[in-house]
């Protein structure tokens, strides 16, 4: 029996599933979405198949898996994962960099099934994305647990304790996998740095010493690499908006636009790589280490594992070369990156791509130089972080 303290955030149980599916089926807005997502599937057939699902995993295999496989086939040049560093009979907390609002966790779930895992992941999702009632029902059917945003400091602490408690329960008692981003929201500039607040939250649940509580989550840093980010121009647009007006806030519709663009935009190749579970590494930390130092060590370890496990594409090298040519490299990156990672044809194509993305920015006063710089940094930062992690490891 799941403790009632998690009732407002946890995924629906198998016992709750039939009623929630009926509520979804009765929602006209949800029906409209299904007819768009599955145009060849009569809604009555969808409803019958949904009612036949006994668990959330059944629902995912019946609908989410085939939709995502088709999506990857149509909107990417390949979707792959290297998970050879982890035991597929275990269950883990996959903590990753965050590129896409919807697909980071969704692709991970189907990749786990494709790579021999018996289960998908439960997903940490911010309530700012639950714009309509049917979305909350759907994501909780789809094994998501809710992270509340926009809280006071006191509410934030209570929420972090609740989320950490639930994560420990899901890993230790339910034997589920979990996906969580290394930071709140996407890294707009692709400079993937773990937030200390996320690390601290991990240690609020569980039992025993801090190191033991962290071990209980079976943490696995996971690097997500996109050849092309469909939302890159939207991120650049938001950067200019915030530069021009520090008080700028996204409208609710902006998240919907980002979700739709990320799902149906062209991604090129998408690759996931899981690092080894951090439990053996945690065992090497002196148990007398102060908690704050443990948090810092863990943050740096997760950053390093994600950075060194990126898959790099010609776009990353070309963006770095373009920044160097314009004397815009960060001070600690004034190095000669290899030019044999791309051809002149690929470089010309990427230059055109950047120009085309800038042209999509619908601002009254687009700052072309600023937008180009931000777009180039988005593609170069994974290379910069990869380089620094490898140098630090040497």
C-alpha positions as CSV (number, residue, x, y, z in Angstrom):
1,X,0.0,0.0,0.0
2,X,1.5,3.3,-1.1
3,X,1.7,5.8,1.8
4,X,-1.1,8.5,1.5
5,X,1.5,11.3,1.9
6,X,2.3,10.8,-1.8
7,X,-1.3,10.7,-3.1
8,X,-1.1,14.2,-4.7
9,X,2.1,13.6,-6.7
10,X,2.5,9.9,-7.5
11,X,1.5,8.0,-10.6
12,X,-1.9,6.3,-10.6
13,X,-2.0,2.7,-9.3
14,X,-3.4,-0.2,-11.3
15,X,-6.6,0.0,-9.1
16,X,-7.1,3.7,-10.1
17,X,-6.3,3.2,-13.7
18,X,-9.8,2.2,-15.0
19,X,-11.5,5.3,-13.6
20,X,-8.8,7.6,-14.9
21,X,-8.9,6.1,-18.3
22,X,-12.7,6.6,-18.4
23,X,-12.2,10.2,-17.4
24,X,-9.7,10.7,-20.3
25,X,-12.0,8.9,-22.8
26,X,-14.8,11.3,-21.8
27,X,-12.7,14.4,-22.2
28,X,-13.4,16.0,-25.7
29,X,-10.0,17.8,-25.7
30,X,-8.2,14.5,-25.1
31,X,-10.3,12.9,-27.9
32,X,-9.1,15.7,-30.3
33,X,-5.5,15.0,-29.4
34,X,-5.8,11.3,-29.9
35,X,-7.3,11.7,-33.4
36,X,-4.3,13.9,-34.3
37,X,-1.7,11.5,-32.8
38,X,-3.3,8.3,-34.1
39,X,-5.1,9.5,-37.3
40,X,-5.6,5.9,-38.6
41,X,-7.0,4.6,-35.3
42,X,-10.8,5.1,-34.8
43,X,-11.3,6.6,-31.3
44,X,-13.7,3.8,-30.3
45,X,-10.9,1.3,-31.1
46,X,-8.4,3.4,-29.0
47,X,-10.9,3.5,-26.1
48,X,-11.4,-0.3,-26.2
49,X,-7.6,-0.9,-26.3
50,X,-7.1,1.6,-23.4
51,X,-9.8,0.0,-21.3
52,X,-8.0,-3.4,-21.8
53,X,-4.8,-2.0,-20.2
54,X,-4.4,-3.3,-16.6
55,X,-1.2,-1.4,-15.7
56,X,0.6,1.8,-16.7
57,X,3.2,-0.3,-18.4
58,X,0.5,-2.0,-20.5
59,X,-0.7,1.5,-21.5
60,X,2.8,2.6,-22.4
61,X,3.4,-0.5,-24.5
62,X,0.1,-0.2,-26.3
63,X,0.2,3.5,-27.2
64,X,3.4,5.4,-26.1
65,X,5.9,2.9,-27.4
66,X,4.6,2.6,-31.0
67,X,3.9,6.4,-31.2
68,X,7.5,7.2,-30.1
69,X,9.1,4.6,-32.4
70,X,7.2,6.1,-35.3
71,X,8.1,9.6,-34.2
72,X,11.8,8.7,-34.0
73,X,11.6,7.1,-37.4
74,X,10.0,10.2,-39.0
75,X,11.7,13.0,-37.1
76,X,15.2,11.8,-36.4
77,X,18.0,10.0,-38.3
78,X,18.5,7.5,-35.5
79,X,17.7,6.9,-31.8
80,X,20.2,4.8,-29.8
81,X,21.4,4.0,-26.3
82,X,24.6,2.6,-24.8
83,X,23.7,1.2,-21.4
84,X,26.4,-1.5,-21.2
85,X,27.7,0.1,-18.0
86,X,24.7,-0.9,-15.9
87,X,23.2,-4.2,-14.9
88,X,19.8,-4.5,-16.7
89,X,18.3,-6.6,-13.9
90,X,18.6,-3.6,-11.5
91,X,16.4,-0.5,-11.2
92,X,17.9,3.0,-11.2
93,X,17.5,6.7,-10.9
94,X,18.6,8.0,-14.3
95,X,19.7,11.6,-13.8
96,X,20.4,13.3,-17.1
97,X,20.9,16.6,-18.9
98,X,17.7,18.1,-20.1
99,X,17.2,18.9,-23.8
100,X,13.5,18.3,-24.6
101,X,10.5,18.9,-22.4
102,X,8.7,15.7,-23.3
103,X,11.1,13.4,-25.2
104,X,14.1,13.2,-22.8
105,X,12.2,10.8,-20.5
106,X,9.9,9.3,-23.2
107,X,12.8,8.2,-25.4
108,X,14.6,6.8,-22.4
109,X,11.6,4.6,-21.5
110,X,11.4,3.0,-25.0
111,X,15.2,2.7,-25.2
112,X,15.3,0.8,-21.9
113,X,12.7,-1.7,-23.3
114,X,14.7,-2.0,-26.6
115,X,17.9,-2.7,-24.6
116,X,16.6,-5.5,-22.5
117,X,15.2,-3.8,-19.4
118,X,11.9,-5.2,-18.1
119,X,10.5,-1.8,-17.2
120,X,10.3,1.8,-18.2
121,X,10.8,4.8,-15.9
122,X,8.7,6.9,-13.6
123,X,9.1,10.5,-14.6
124,X,9.6,13.7,-12.6
125,X,7.5,16.4,-14.3
126,X,6.9,20.0,-13.3
127,X,3.3,21.0,-12.6
128,X,3.9,24.1,-14.8
129,X,3.4,21.8,-17.8
130,X,0.1,20.5,-16.6
131,X,-1.8,23.2,-18.5
132,X,-5.1,21.2,-18.9
133,X,-6.7,18.7,-16.6
134,X,-6.4,15.9,-19.2
135,X,-2.6,16.4,-19.3
136,X,-2.3,15.7,-15.6
137,X,-4.4,12.6,-15.9
138,X,-2.4,11.4,-18.9
139,X,1.0,11.9,-17.4
140,X,0.0,10.2,-14.1
141,X,-1.3,7.2,-16.1
142,X,2.0,7.4,-17.9
143,X,4.0,6.8,-14.7
144,X,4.8,10.5,-13.9
145,X,5.1,12.0,-10.5
146,X,4.5,15.7,-10.0
147,X,7.1,18.3,-9.0
148,X,5.4,21.5,-7.7
149,X,6.8,24.8,-9.0
150,X,6.4,28.4,-7.9
151,X,6.4,27.7,-4.2
152,X,7.5,29.7,-1.2
153,X,10.8,28.7,0.5
154,X,8.9,26.8,3.2
155,X,6.6,25.1,0.7
156,X,9.7,24.3,-1.4
157,X,11.3,22.5,1.5
158,X,8.2,20.4,2.2
159,X,7.8,19.6,-1.4
160,X,11.5,18.5,-1.7
161,X,11.0,16.2,1.3
162,X,7.9,14.7,-0.2
163,X,9.5,14.2,-3.6
164,X,12.6,12.6,-2.1
165,X,10.5,10.4,0.1
166,X,8.5,9.2,-2.9
167,X,11.7,8.6,-5.0
168,X,13.2,6.4,-2.3
169,X,9.9,4.6,-2.0
170,X,9.6,4.0,-5.8
171,X,13.2,2.7,-6.1
172,X,13.3,0.6,-2.9
173,X,9.7,-0.6,-2.5
174,X,8.1,-0.4,-6.0
175,X,11.4,-1.4,-7.7
176,X,10.7,1.2,-10.4
177,X,13.2,3.1,-12.5
178,X,13.1,6.9,-12.2
179,X,14.1,9.7,-14.6
180,X,14.9,13.1,-13.3
181,X,16.7,16.1,-14.9
182,X,19.9,17.4,-13.4
183,X,18.3,20.8,-13.1
184,X,14.9,22.5,-13.1
185,X,14.0,23.2,-16.7
186,X,16.2,22.8,-19.8
187,X,19.6,24.3,-20.0
188,X,18.9,26.8,-22.7
189,X,22.5,27.2,-23.7
190,X,23.3,23.4,-23.4
191,X,25.8,24.1,-20.7
192,X,24.6,21.1,-18.6
193,X,25.4,21.8,-14.9
194,X,23.7,19.9,-12.1
195,X,21.7,22.1,-9.6
196,X,22.8,21.7,-6.0
197,X,19.2,21.8,-4.9
198,X,18.5,18.7,-6.9
199,X,21.4,16.9,-5.2
200,X,20.3,18.1,-1.7
201,X,16.7,16.8,-2.4
202,X,18.1,13.3,-3.1
203,X,19.4,13.1,0.4
204,X,16.2,14.2,2.2
205,X,14.5,10.7,2.0
206,X,15.6,7.3,2.9
207,X,17.4,6.1,6.0
208,X,20.8,6.1,7.5
209,X,23.8,8.3,6.8
210,X,23.7,10.8,3.8
211,X,25.9,8.4,1.8
212,X,23.6,5.5,2.5
213,X,20.5,7.6,1.5
214,X,22.2,8.5,-1.7
215,X,23.1,4.9,-2.4
216,X,19.5,3.8,-1.9
217,X,18.6,5.8,-5.1
218,X,20.9,3.8,-7.4
219,X,22.0,7.0,-9.2
220,X,23.0,6.6,-12.9
221,X,24.2,9.8,-14.7
222,X,23.0,9.7,-18.3
223,X,24.1,11.9,-21.2
224,X,21.6,12.8,-23.8
225,X,23.0,14.1,-27.1
226,X,20.9,15.6,-29.9
227,X,22.5,16.3,-33.3
228,X,20.0,19.1,-33.8
229,X,17.7,20.7,-31.2
230,X,14.3,21.5,-32.7
231,X,13.8,24.2,-30.1
232,X,17.1,25.9,-30.5
233,X,15.7,29.1,-32.1
234,X,12.9,29.3,-29.5
235,X,15.6,29.1,-26.8
236,X,17.6,31.8,-28.5
237,X,14.5,33.9,-28.8
238,X,13.8,33.6,-25.1
239,X,17.4,34.5,-24.3
240,X,17.1,37.8,-26.2
241,X,13.7,38.5,-24.5
242,X,15.3,38.0,-21.1
243,X,18.3,40.1,-22.1
244,X,16.1,43.0,-23.3
245,X,13.7,42.6,-20.4
246,X,15.0,40.9,-17.2
247,X,11.4,40.6,-15.9
248,X,10.3,38.6,-19.0
249,X,8.2,35.6,-18.2
250,X,7.1,32.9,-20.5
251,X,3.4,32.7,-21.3
252,X,1.6,29.3,-20.7
253,X,1.3,28.9,-24.5
254,X,5.1,29.1,-24.8
255,X,5.5,25.7,-23.1
256,X,3.0,24.2,-25.5
257,X,4.8,25.6,-28.5
258,X,8.1,24.2,-27.2
259,X,6.6,20.8,-26.5
260,X,5.1,20.6,-30.0
261,X,8.2,21.9,-31.7
262,X,10.4,19.5,-29.7
263,X,8.3,16.5,-30.5
264,X,7.7,17.1,-34.2
265,X,10.9,19.0,-35.2
266,X,13.9,17.4,-36.9
267,X,16.5,16.1,-34.4
268,X,19.1,14.4,-36.5
269,X,20.7,11.6,-34.5
270,X,19.8,11.2,-30.8
271,X,22.0,9.2,-28.5
272,X,21.8,8.2,-24.8
273,X,24.7,6.9,-22.8
274,X,24.4,5.7,-19.2
275,X,27.4,5.9,-16.9
276,X,28.0,3.2,-14.3
277,X,25.8,3.4,-11.2
278,X,27.4,5.7,-8.6
279,X,27.1,3.4,-5.6
280,X,30.7,2.0,-5.8
281,X,31.9,5.6,-6.2
282,X,29.8,6.7,-3.2
283,X,31.5,4.0,-1.1
284,X,34.9,5.6,-1.7
285,X,33.8,8.8,0.1
286,X,35.1,9.1,3.7
287,X,31.9,8.7,5.9
288,X,33.2,11.6,8.1
289,X,33.0,14.0,5.1
290,X,30.7,17.0,5.9
291,X,27.3,16.7,4.2
292,X,27.8,19.9,2.2
293,X,31.1,18.6,0.8
294,X,29.4,15.3,-0.1
295,X,26.7,17.3,-2.1
296,X,29.5,19.2,-3.9
297,X,31.4,16.0,-4.7
298,X,28.3,14.3,-6.0
299,X,27.3,17.4,-8.1
300,X,30.8,17.4,-9.7
301,X,30.7,13.7,-10.3
302,X,27.4,13.8,-12.1
303,X,28.5,16.7,-14.2
304,X,31.7,14.9,-15.2
305,X,29.9,11.6,-16.0
306,X,27.4,13.4,-18.2
307,X,30.0,15.6,-20.0
308,X,32.4,12.8,-20.8
309,X,29.6,10.6,-22.2
310,X,28.2,13.0,-24.8
311,X,28.1,11.8,-28.3
312,X,29.6,14.6,-30.4
313,X,28.5,15.5,-33.9
314,X,30.0,17.6,-36.7
315,X,27.6,20.4,-35.6
316,X,29.4,20.6,-32.2
317,X,32.8,21.0,-33.8
318,X,31.7,23.4,-36.5
319,X,30.0,25.7,-33.9
320,X,33.2,25.8,-31.9
321,X,35.3,26.6,-35.0
322,X,32.9,29.4,-35.9
323,X,33.2,30.8,-32.4
324,X,36.9,30.7,-32.6
325,X,37.0,32.4,-36.0
326,X,34.9,35.2,-34.5
327,X,37.1,35.4,-31.3
328,X,34.1,34.4,-29.2
329,X,35.5,31.3,-27.5
330,X,35.3,31.2,-23.7
331,X,38.6,32.1,-22.1
332,X,39.3,28.6,-21.0
333,X,38.5,27.1,-24.4
334,X,41.0,28.9,-26.6
335,X,42.2,25.6,-28.1
336,X,42.4,24.1,-31.6
337,X,39.7,21.6,-31.9
338,X,40.2,19.0,-34.6
339,X,38.9,20.0,-38.0
340,X,38.8,16.5,-39.4
341,X,35.5,15.9,-37.6
342,X,33.5,17.5,-40.4
343,X,33.7,18.3,-44.1
344,X,33.5,21.6,-45.9
345,X,30.1,20.5,-47.2
346,X,28.9,19.8,-43.6
347,X,30.2,23.2,-42.5
348,X,28.4,25.0,-45.3
349,X,25.2,23.1,-44.5
350,X,25.5,24.0,-40.8
351,X,26.1,27.7,-41.6
352,X,22.9,27.7,-43.6
353,X,21.1,25.9,-40.8
354,X,22.0,28.6,-38.3
355,X,20.9,31.3,-40.7
356,X,17.6,29.5,-41.2
357,X,17.0,29.2,-37.5
358,X,17.7,32.9,-36.9
359,X,15.1,33.7,-39.6
360,X,12.5,31.7,-37.6
361,X,12.8,34.0,-34.5
362,X,9.6,36.1,-34.6
363,X,10.7,39.2,-32.6
364,X,10.0,42.7,-33.6
365,X,13.7,43.6,-33.2
366,X,15.8,40.4,-33.6
367,X,19.4,41.0,-32.7
368,X,20.9,38.8,-35.4
369,X,24.5,38.9,-34.0
370,X,23.3,38.0,-30.5
371,X,21.0,35.2,-31.7
372,X,23.8,33.7,-33.8
373,X,26.2,33.7,-30.9
374,X,23.7,32.0,-28.6
375,X,22.9,29.4,-31.2
376,X,26.5,28.6,-31.8
377,X,27.1,28.3,-28.0
378,X,24.2,25.9,-27.7
379,X,26.0,23.6,-30.2
380,X,29.5,24.2,-28.9
381,X,29.0,23.9,-25.2
382,X,28.7,20.1,-25.2
383,X,32.1,19.9,-26.9
384,X,33.6,22.4,-24.4
385,X,32.3,20.4,-21.5
386,X,33.4,17.1,-23.0
387,X,36.8,18.5,-23.6
388,X,37.1,19.8,-20.0
389,X,35.9,16.5,-18.5
390,X,38.5,14.6,-20.5
391,X,41.3,16.9,-19.6
392,X,40.3,16.7,-15.9
393,X,40.3,12.9,-16.2
394,X,43.7,12.7,-17.8
